[in-house]
Amino acid sequence: MSYLSLERLWRALKGQTLWQRGLLLVAVYAIVLALVLTLVPEAVDLEVGQASPRYIGAPRMVEDAFTTALLRRQAAQGVAEVFEQDPTVVERVTREAESILNFFVQTAQNEPDAGRRAEAVRARLTFAITDGALTTGLTLDAGSVEQLLAELRLVLAPVYRLGIKVDGLESARAAVGAALQNSGLRASYRMLLSELARGIMLPNMRLNESATERLRIEAKAEISPVRLKIGEKVIGQGEIATEREIMLLQALGLLRRTVEWRVISGSLLFALLAVGVPSLYFYRTLSHSALTTMELTLIAVVYVGALFIGLGLSTLSGYLFPIAGASILLTVLLSPKVGLSVGCALSLLAVGLVGYELRYLMVGLLGTAVGVYSVATQEHRGGIARSGMAVGLVNVLAISALGLLFGGLGPQMMIDLAWGLGGGLLSSVLAIGFLPFLEHAFGVTSSVRLVELSNPHQPLLKRLLIEAPGTYHHSAIVANLAEAAALEVKANALLVRAGAYYHDVGKLMRPYFFIENQIMMDNPHNHYPAQVSAAVIISHVNDGVRLAREHKLPPVLIDIIKEHHGTSMVQYFFVKAQEQSQAIETADYVYEGPRPRTKESAIVMLADMVEAAVRAAKMPTPTKVAERVHALIRERLYAGQLDESDLTFRELDMIGTAFVRILSSVFHHRIEYPTNKEA
């Protein structure tokens, strides 16, 4: 096939991948948009005084502003007005009485005409007085004035001490009159003082408007907002709409006057944010991770699946929405970044699907962060269960904090705490339950699966230990080398270790044709031509792939088995063939490949190569080991075996340094113990 044909094929495949991803994005957006639109309640055209055409329940929690305002008005009206006494009033009343009585005395002395005396007195007074009282007043002298003032002070003091409001003035006057009737004065003096007191008495309690208003404001503040819960009735079918129901429908966005473009455009935008933001994040931030179309499909399935499961569970409580479960799954299957980004997007969308309550957003985000953090370092299924417990605990703390902040203490808060704890536990249950199915369906290998495959009791590894112990020992050392190098360059250390354990399982087919298994026996290659020996050595790659597929190993491990020799040459038998014959085919001595296409596969290739080379060296010293390791890495680099692995020169240097450190400790110099001659 020509180069141009290959280029056209590549472009077609690339275009197909882009179309697949585009269709996947559109499909997810359509599903999310359909969910959002179906959950938007149908609005009604209703006015005050009209009968409702159907029953309407609250699609989300909403404040009943009408009832809240009514209760607050009633609470303010129930606050008693604040009055304070004016201590100067009783003194003013007493002085006024003294002035009037003295005026009686002065008028009687200075005006000889009885008619004019009466006119002068009535002109002085601001209240009506009977003729009898007037006549008694004009007969007073200085001594009787003092007597009358003393008696008046005596009866006014207890009444003013209790306080007299404007509306209680008549009662106070009656009380003073009654007290005067029981005094020891003669009847004419009692009548004069009664009429005088009635005319001059003033209230001594004045309204403190600022204090009263402050108490009214406090009374209003004590009334918590009245809220309708999800599903609670707003108005029933046939019921007449009042101002309260109209205000509730407006607050819920259920009152329709025209076509609801606002709802439609809001739903489009909301779904776009919930799908577009994580997609943009994957494109811009995770482009270096080269997420495959299958992995993106996995993300979409988990995303949409969490939505549908959450919709069913949210009928019980919004805290059961499995946001943390989806985040934990994607963290274990792909990476913490994927889990965190999808969890944040799900939190935003879940809030809309359970009534746009921000408390669910806060709990969802905190649960996502804790779930991703706690499971990112776990390598066993038990770690997922512990992550669910951590999510449940954080949910409880978050719900408690919100309850303390917004006054939600009570039986409902205890129920919410139980749902929050249950939501965390449910997330781990769902993650553990769906993990093996998603791994198998999408060909994705989780960190948990890789740890399980690294267990020596796995069938292939157990066979390797029994049937090819030398190869097993070699693989174990390669695994240590590769893991140390992977940690240095931030590659997948678990994948590298598992790949190193299985990279040579093909040697199980003919273990004694490989030098590490030839213990106290002749080398069978001494009896075969170089071409046959090379074919046997090369065949261990295809044999390993076949065994791996039979034992259902993940594709990522099969790729490492295929690529761990790349397209390198079986140098030993190639040279041997050259020495034996001139007519040889170079292709007979070259591995089929392909060359390593990932960092992890390249690291296993390099670790396998340097371990075998250093093990074969005589008396390896740290200096010799370092020189040999770096020389072999350069050899693979110059041969083009690392061209597709994305390893940089700096990373290759770091890998070589890690190899030297491990190999120097494994193949260190040992002292020779003296022989016990007596024994």
Buried (B, 14 or more C-beta within 10 A) or exposed (E): EEEEEEEEEEEEEEEEEEEBBEEBBEEBBEBBBEBBBEBBBEBBEBEEEEEBEEEBBBBBBBBBBBBBBBBBEEBBEEBEEBBEBBEEBBEEBBEBBBEBBBBBBEBBEEBEEEEEBBEBBEEEBEEEBEEEBBBBBBEBEEEBBEBBBEBBBEBBEEBBEEBBBEEBBEEBBEBBBEBBEEBEBEEBBBBBBBBBBBBBBBBBBEEBEEEBEEBBEEBBEEBEBBEBEBEEEBBEEEBEBEEBBBBBBEBBBBBBEEEBEEBEEBBBEBBBBBBBBBBEBBEEEBEEEEBBBEBBBBBBBBBBBBBEBBBEBBEEBBBBBBBBBBBBBBBBBBBBBBBBBBBBBBBBBBBBBBBBBEBBBBBBBBBBBBBBBBBBEBBEBEBBBBBBBBBBBBBBBBBBEBBEEEEBEEEEBEEBBBBBBBBBBBBBBBBBEBBEEBBEEBBBBBBBBBBBBBEEEBEBBEBBBEBBBBBBBBBBBBBBBBBBBBEBBEBBBBBBBBBBBBBBBBBBBBBBBBBBBBEEEEEBBEEBBBBEBBBBBBBBBBBBBBBBEEBEBBEBBBBBBBBBBBBBBBEBBBEBBEEEEEEBEEEBBBBEBEBBBBBBBBBBBBBBBBBBBBBEEEEBEBEBBBEBBBEBBEEBBEBEBBBBBBBEEEBBBBBBBBBBBBBBEBBEEEEEEEEEEEE
